[in-house]
Amino acid sequence: DISYPVSQLPGLPVKIQVTNCRLRVTSLKKALTVNRNLKTENEKL
């Protein structure tokens, strides 16, 4: 979530932002997978 224009930033913070976004996406995907697995388990019961 970059709230100000990228051109105002030096290169490194942008890389950090991108990494943070990727990590967030990864953890969201993991959470979704876990939720789906839990739903499947609940339906089996």
Helices and strands as residue ranges (DSSP letters): G 6-8, H 11-44
